[in-house]
């Protein structure tokens, strides 16, 4: 399981449109291509789960996404009914 491998490729000062470009984008796509090649070479006998905030339209990233957990689509990782306005002091 990989947790946000794209994080190291996003600069501290994010571009206004929030997109990743240039050599950082190429490096991130190469990472996902390496993951895909490994899975293909092992004939599917290996599973990789990636939790990611980046949402690239490039392949193999785009076709490998199984679900997009976003609050605005009602599929948040943490359901709304788990969150309350009250804070517990403990």
C-alpha positions in Angstrom: 0.0 0.0 0.0 1.3 3.4 -1.0 0.1 6.6 0.6 0.2 9.6 -1.7 3.4 8.9 -3.6 2.8 12.1 -5.7 3.3 14.3 -2.6 7.0 14.6 -3.2 6.4 15.9 -6.7 4.1 18.8 -5.8 6.0 22.1 -5.1 5.4 24.0 -1.9 4.1 26.9 -4.0 1.4 25.2 -6.0 0.6 26.6 -9.5 -2.6 28.7 -9.6 -4.5 26.0 -11.5 -3.3 23.3 -9.2 -1.7 21.2 -12.0 1.6 19.4 -11.9 3.8 20.1 -14.9 7.2 19.5 -16.4 9.8 17.1 -15.0 7.8 16.5 -11.8 4.8 15.3 -13.8 7.0 13.1 -15.9 8.6 11.6 -12.8 5.2 10.9 -11.3 3.9 9.3 -14.4 7.0 7.2 -14.7 6.4 6.0 -11.1 2.9 4.8 -12.1 4.2 3.2 -15.3 6.7 1.3 -13.2 4.0 0.1 -10.8 1.8 -1.0 -13.8 4.8 -2.8 -15.5 5.4 -4.7 -12.3 1.8 -5.8 -11.9 1.7 -6.8 -15.6 5.0 -8.8 -15.3 3.6 -10.7 -12.4 0.4 -11.6 -14.3 -1.8 -10.0 -11.7 -0.4 -12.0 -8.8 0.5 -8.8 -7.0 -1.8 -6.1 -5.8 -0.9 -2.5 -5.3 -3.2 -0.1 -3.4 -2.5 3.6 -3.7 -4.2 6.3 -1.7 -3.6 9.4 -3.8 -4.8 13.0 -3.9 -3.5 13.6 -7.4 -6.1 12.9 -10.1 -4.2 12.6 -13.4 -5.9 12.0 -16.7 -2.8 10.3 -18.1 -2.4 6.5 -18.5 -1.9 4.2 -16.7 -3.1 6.3 -13.8 -6.6 7.2 -15.1 -7.7 3.7 -16.1 -6.4 2.2 -12.8 -8.5 4.4 -10.5 -11.2 2.2 -8.9 -13.0 4.9 -6.9 -12.7 8.6 -6.2 -13.5 9.4 -2.6 -14.6 13.0 -2.6 -17.0 14.7 -0.2 -18.6 16.4 -3.2 -19.6 13.1 -4.8 -20.9 11.5 -1.6 -18.1 9.0 -1.5 -15.9 10.5 1.2 -13.4 8.1 2.9 -14.8 9.4 6.2 -18.6 9.4 5.9 -20.4 12.7 6.9 -22.3 11.0 9.7 -19.1 10.2 11.4 -18.2 13.9 11.8 -19.9 15.9 14.4 -19.7 19.6 15.3 -19.0 18.8 19.0 -15.5 18.3 20.2 -14.7 15.7 22.8 -12.4 17.2 25.6 -10.8 13.8 26.3 
